[in-house]
Amino acid sequence: MDPYRPCPTDFRETYLRLGQDKAIEEHYRTNWRCIARWIDECGGEELRAERRAITGMPARPHLRRGNQQLQEDLHPKQEAFALAFVETGSASEAWLRSFADPGLAFLIGREARKMLENGEIAKRVRQLQEGRGATSG
């Protein structure tokens, strides 16, 4: 018997919709190692590049904790998130406005929280809030 779970026939389409996140692990009820193997089986870097093209996100370097370098400039969607967060005060609303994927509504809270935990985004939000306070006073 094959010890590996075979790649589902709809994996490519599901990955393009959900990306490599907990959502796809929960969808297929498997772990990240299995998802990574399926990505490689379905095209690897070409599949990842197609997902990046759909989402508009740049390629992520493989960084390990302790060796991380924060990028100086935010991606346009990250900047849009920061602006929307300062405007609304709601991370969930800001995430919806900047990433606008209603099919992933069940991820809003977690994804919004991840955006606020990103050091560069948090820094930009503080800059915007300080700038807003200086102009409104």
N, C-alpha and C positions, 0 to 999 in steps of 0.2 A: 504494500500500500504506500502511496506517495505521502510523505510526511508534511508536504506543503499544500496549503489550500490553493486550488486553482484560481486564476484571475477571472472574475465575473465578466460576462460579455458586455455589460453596460458600464464597466469601470471607467473607460476613457471619458464618456459623457458626464458621468457623476463626478469624476475628478475635476473636469473643466468647470463644473458648476460649483463644487464645494471647496476645491483646493485640498492641500494636505494639512488638515486640521483635525481636531477631535470630532468634528461633525462627520467626516468621512469614516473615521474609525467606528463611531457609533452607528452610522448607516449600515456598514458591513459587519458590525460586531466583531472587530478584529483589532490587532495592535499596529503600531506605527511601522514595525519591521515588515509586516505583511504588506502594508500599503506601499512602503518604499520599494519592495520587490515588484509589486504590480506596476508601479510607475515605470520601473526599469523595463519590465516586460512589454509595456505599451508605448515605448519610445523614449523613455528617460528624459534627457535634456530637451529634446524637441517638444515633448508633452509639457514640460515645465515652462518652456518658452511660450507655448500656445496659451497656457494659463495666465502667464504674466501679460501677454498681449490683451487678453480678455479683461483682466482686472485693472490694467494700467499701472501695476506695481513694478518697480525695478527689480533686477536680480538681487537676491540677498546673498552676501558673502557668508561662507560657513565660518562662524565665529564661535569660539569657546569662551566660557566665563573666565574673566581675568585677562583675556586678550582682546577685549572688545574695544573698538574705536567707534564712537558715535559719529554719524555723518553730519557735516556742517549744515547742509541745506536739506530742507524737508521736501519730500515728494509732494506734488501738487494736491493730491488727495489728503495727505497729512496736514498740509497748510489749510485746506478747506475745513478739515475737522477742527483744527485749533480756532479758526475764525468763527465757525458755527458754535463751538462750545462757549466761547467768550460771549457771543451774541445771546444764546439761549440759556446757558447755565446747565444744560442737560447733555451729558455725554452720550446717552442713547439717541437723542434727537440729532446731535451733531454727527454721530456715526451714520444715521439714516440719511442725512442730507449729503454727506460727503462720499459715501460709498453706494448708497441707493440701490441695494439689491434686495427687493422685498421677498425673494425666495429664501433668504437667509435670516428672516426676522427672528427665528428662535435663537440666533447667535448675538443679537444686538447688545445685550447687557455685558456678556463676556468680552466681545470685541471692543466695545466702547471703553471698558475698563482697561484692556490691554493698550489701547491708544493713549490713555491718560498715564499709564505706567511707563510709557516710552520716554526716556530722559529728554530727548530733543523736543518732543511734542510738548511735554510738560514745561520745558524752558520757554518755548514759543508762546504757550498759553500765558505764562507769567509776564512775558514781554508785552503781549497784547493787552492784558489786564492792567499793567502799569501804565501803558500808553493811553488806555481808555480813561483811567483815573486822572491822569495829568490833563487831558483835554476836557474832561467833564467838570473839573473843579475850578 
